[in-house]
Amino acid sequence: LTNYFVNTIITALQGPTWQTLLERIGEDAMFHLLVDTSIFVPLPNGCLCQMTGEAIVNLRPP
């Protein structure tokens, strides 16, 4: 993954924590997480940042 433009999400996904996850679960599982799921991480202000998945505001309620 090459980051040609400043993008906070891509920069975070290139960090050591995500690299460790990739090494532990493998490429297939990581691809599934990044493409087929929504991942949220906590921010210092108590909010959540959506890292992957379709924007939650675009999803219809169940």
PyMOL commands that set and color helices and strands:
alter all, ss='L'
color gray80, all
select helices_A, chain A and resi 8-13+16-36+56-58
alter helices_A, ss='H'
color red, helices_A
select strands_A, chain A and resi 39-42+48-52
alter strands_A, ss='S'
color yellow, strands_A
deselect
rebuild
show_as cartoon
